[in-house]
Amino acid sequence: MARRVRLVVPTEVLVRDIDIRTLDAVDRASKRPTRPVSIASRELASNVGASAATVHRAVVSSVESGFLVVDEQHLENGAQLANTYALTKRGLAVLAAARDAGLV
C-alpha cells in the first residue's frame, strides 16, 4: 500500500512513500549527493524493498517531478547496461525534508 506524505519544501509537494524510499536508495548508493550512480534496476528494487515494477513507476514519477535524472546506458551493440541515477537539487530538498520528518 502506498501512503501519501505531505512535505514542506520550497513549495508544498505531494510525494508517495515509494518515491521517497527510491530517492533515499539512490542517495545511499551514491558516494556523494548529486553524483550519478550506476545501479541495476533489480538491485535498486531490492534496496527499496519493493518490486522492480513498483520502483520503475517511482523512478518515472520522480523524473517527471524533477527529483531524479536517469541516463540509460548501452553497449555499442545496443545491449542494456545498468542505468545511472542522480538526484536533482529539488530531489535532495524533498529527501532532506523527508529525513527531517523521520520518514526515512
Secondary structure, DSSP 8 states (H G I E B T S, - for coil): ---EEEEESSSEEEEEHHHHHHHHHHHHHSSSTTS-EE--HHHHHHHHTS-HHHHHHHHHHHHHTTSEEEE--B-TT--B---EEEE-HHHHHHHHHHHHTT--
